[in-house]
Amino acid sequence: MVSLFREAGSKAIKAYYSTVNDLTFIDTEPKDYLRILSFKDLGRIALKKPTKLNILRLLAYPLVKLRPSLRQLLIIVAVKARESTVKM
């Protein structure tokens, strides 16, 4: 993705994989989303409501922590490079 920005004439200032979806894309009540801060909270929800999605998310979490490129969300902050001007 960073090379695509570069080819489009932009400069990537910062690029990182976000953990937002790693902890929040689960099957639970809306009020429980506010209490998810760690893997422990994810485990608590998976035990409380053991749906297929929750169990898979719980099992996948350690993998995405070890390999950030497996995460679902890539954040890139970029600025557009100055366009060149042609003098005639």
N, C-alpha and C positions, 0 to 999 in steps of 0.2 A: 504494500500500500504506500509506503514512504517513497518508493521509486516512481509510482504513478503520480504522486504529488509533484515530485521533482520534474518529471517529464512534462507535466502540465504548467510548469513555470512557477511553482510555489516552493517554498523552503520549509521543511518540517522543523519546527522548533522543539517539539516534544512528541514522542509516540510511546504509548504503553498499553498493556492489556488491563482492562478494568475488571474488578472482582464483583461489580454490581450484580450481574446476572448469576454468578456462581452461588450466591446466597439467597437470591430473591425469586428465581423462577421455579417455584414449588407450588404444591397443591395444599393450600391452607386458608384459613379465614383471614380477611383483610386486617383485622386487629393484630394478628400474629406477625404480620410482616414488619410491624414497627418494633418488634422485639428481637428480630434476627440481627445479631451482631457478630456471630462467630460460628464455627463448625459445631460447637456444643449446642447452640440454639437450633441448628439445622437437624442435628441428631434427635433433639427433644421433639421436634415437630414430626420427624419420620417415625418415631416410636408412637406418638400420639395418633397419627394418621398415616399408616403404612401403605400408601398408594404406590403404584409402580413408579410414577414420576419422582416421588419423595425418596424412595429407596435408591433409584438410579442416581439422583442428584447427590445423595449422601455418599454413595460409592465413588462417584466421579470427582468429588471435591478434592480429595488428596492428589489425584492425578493432575488436575488443572493447577493446583498450587505448585507442583513440581515442574510442570511444563506449561508455562504461561501461554504459549502459542495455541493451546487447546481451548483457551477461554473464548467466550462468545462475542466479546465486545472489545474492539480495538479503538482507542482514542488517539487521534492525531490533531495536534495544534499546529497550524501552518500559517504562513504569511505569503501573500502573493508577491513574487519578485517584480521589481520595477521593469516595465516594458522598455525596450530599447527604442530610441528615437533615431530616425534617419535624417541626416542633414543633406540638403540638396543645394 
